[in-house]
Amino acid sequence: MIKQSIFVLFGLLSLVAQAATEVISQQALLRNQMSAQPHVIVDVRSEKEFRAGHLKGAINIPFDQIAQHQSLLDTLKPQTLVVYCRSGRRAAIFEQALAQQGFSLLHLSGDYLHWQAEQLPVILHTEPAAQ
């Protein structure tokens, strides 16, 4: 019962955070990436998921490693960050944390699952991760 309640709570928090973050469509993001001032794309999935495929130009900051990447995030604060994960839950957690710090955020509509479903381009890594 407690696990179910926690799951429901995280689900509700996810919806609240997503509702607070403006959404950018896939096509709008593709157009933006060709502009003179492209947004910074942040993939908040695990490194393993990132290496299996990610959006071109995305940087990987796992949602549960914000503190470890705070210095990088601080350098990105003047820019708009487009955040995505696999399906939206982790991105919502990340967005909520960064919104509290005053970041300008957009959430990628449909996240990575929808990007893949639309057969949009992804970058794959075949070499092993550095140890």
Backbone torsions as a table, in degrees:
resi	resn	phi	psi	omega
1	MET	NA	-42.5	-180.0
2	ILE	-64.7	-43.4	178.9
3	LYS	-60.4	-41.8	-180.0
4	GLN	-64.1	-41.4	179.0
5	SER	-63.9	-41.3	177.9
6	ILE	-63.9	-42.5	179.0
7	PHE	-60.6	-44.5	179.1
8	VAL	-63.7	-41.7	179.1
9	LEU	-60.9	-46.5	178.0
10	PHE	-63.0	-38.1	177.5
11	GLY	-61.2	-44.0	178.3
12	LEU	-66.0	-42.3	176.6
13	LEU	-60.6	-38.6	178.9
14	SER	-61.4	-45.5	-179.8
15	LEU	-65.2	-41.0	178.9
16	VAL	-63.2	-46.0	-179.2
17	ALA	-64.8	-41.3	179.4
18	GLN	-66.0	-37.6	179.8
19	ALA	-64.7	-30.6	-178.7
20	ALA	-80.6	-18.3	-178.4
21	THR	-103.2	127.1	178.3
22	GLU	-62.8	146.2	-177.6
23	VAL	-101.0	141.5	173.6
24	ILE	-116.0	134.3	179.7
25	SER	-74.5	162.7	178.1
26	GLN	-60.6	-44.6	-178.0
27	GLN	-66.6	-39.0	177.8
28	ALA	-64.6	-38.1	178.0
29	LEU	-66.3	-43.0	178.5
30	LEU	-59.6	-42.8	177.6
31	ARG	-63.9	-43.6	-179.0
32	ASN	-60.4	-37.7	-176.5
33	GLN	-68.4	-15.0	176.5
34	MET	-96.6	0.8	-177.2
35	SER	-84.6	173.2	179.7
36	ALA	-70.4	-24.5	-179.8
37	GLN	-129.5	74.4	-178.5
38	PRO	-69.5	149.9	174.8
39	HIS	-68.9	160.6	174.0
40	VAL	-89.3	126.0	-179.9
41	ILE	-96.3	126.8	-178.1
42	VAL	-119.7	117.7	175.7
43	ASP	-93.8	117.9	-175.0
44	VAL	-100.7	15.0	175.9
45	ARG	-78.1	177.1	178.6
46	SER	-67.2	162.1	177.7
47	GLU	-59.5	-39.5	179.8
48	LYS	-61.3	-45.0	178.0
49	GLU	-64.7	-41.9	179.6
50	PHE	-58.7	-45.8	-178.3
51	ARG	-67.1	-26.8	179.3
52	ALA	-74.2	-15.0	177.6
53	GLY	155.4	133.7	-179.8
54	HIS	-152.8	168.1	178.1
55	LEU	-69.6	144.9	179.0
56	LYS	-59.5	131.9	178.2
57	GLY	84.5	-4.1	-178.7
58	ALA	-71.2	146.6	170.8
59	ILE	-106.9	151.6	-176.7
60	ASN	-104.5	114.0	172.4
61	ILE	-129.9	94.8	-179.3
62	PRO	-53.6	140.3	-173.6
63	PHE	-57.1	-26.2	-178.0
64	ASP	-97.8	14.6	179.9
65	GLN	-127.3	31.8	-179.2
66	ILE	-59.2	-46.4	-177.2
67	ALA	-60.1	-39.7	-179.4
68	GLN	-68.1	-22.2	-177.8
69	HIS	-111.1	16.2	-174.3
70	GLN	-60.8	-38.1	-179.5
71	SER	-64.8	-40.4	175.6
72	LEU	-64.2	-45.9	179.7
73	LEU	-59.2	-40.0	179.1
74	ASP	-59.9	-36.4	178.2
75	THR	-70.8	-23.9	-178.6
76	LEU	-90.7	-8.3	-172.6
77	LYS	-56.1	-35.5	179.2
78	PRO	-68.2	-13.6	-176.1
79	GLN	-101.9	164.5	174.4
80	THR	-86.3	130.3	178.4
81	LEU	-102.3	131.3	172.5
82	VAL	-101.6	119.2	-172.0
83	VAL	-108.8	138.4	173.5
84	TYR	-150.1	160.3	171.7
85	CYS	-139.6	-152.7	-179.3
86	ARG	-72.1	-51.2	-174.5
87	SER	-132.7	-8.0	175.5
88	GLY	124.6	-25.2	-175.4
89	ARG	-63.9	-52.5	-178.2
90	ARG	-66.9	-36.5	177.7
91	ALA	-62.3	-39.8	179.7
92	ALA	-63.1	-40.0	178.0
93	ILE	-63.7	-45.7	179.0
94	PHE	-61.5	-46.7	-178.6
95	GLU	-60.9	-42.0	179.8
96	GLN	-61.2	-44.2	-179.9
97	ALA	-64.1	-43.0	-177.7
98	LEU	-76.9	-30.5	176.3
99	ALA	-61.6	-36.3	177.9
100	GLN	-65.5	-21.9	178.3
101	GLN	-93.9	0.5	176.3
102	GLY	88.1	18.3	178.9
103	PHE	-73.3	150.8	171.8
104	SER	-90.1	117.3	-171.4
105	LEU	-127.6	146.6	169.3
106	LEU	-129.8	147.0	178.1
107	HIS	-107.8	129.0	179.4
108	LEU	-69.3	120.0	179.8
109	SER	-57.9	125.7	177.2
110	GLY	80.9	-8.9	179.0
111	ASP	54.2	-160.0	-174.0
112	TYR	-67.7	-36.2	-179.4
113	LEU	-59.0	-44.3	-179.4
114	HIS	-71.5	-36.0	177.2
115	TRP	-58.2	-47.2	178.4
116	GLN	-64.3	-43.2	-178.5
117	ALA	-60.0	-32.9	178.3
118	GLU	-83.9	0.8	179.5
119	GLN	56.0	41.2	175.8
120	LEU	-82.3	158.7	-172.4
121	PRO	-66.0	140.2	175.1
122	VAL	-131.5	157.6	176.9
123	ILE	-103.3	131.3	178.7
124	LEU	-113.2	143.3	176.2
125	HIS	-110.5	127.3	-179.9
126	THR	-106.0	-18.7	-179.8
127	GLU	-80.6	152.0	179.9
128	PRO	-67.6	151.7	179.0
129	ALA	-66.5	147.4	177.2
130	ALA	-66.6	140.9	-178.8
131	GLN	-94.2	NA	NA
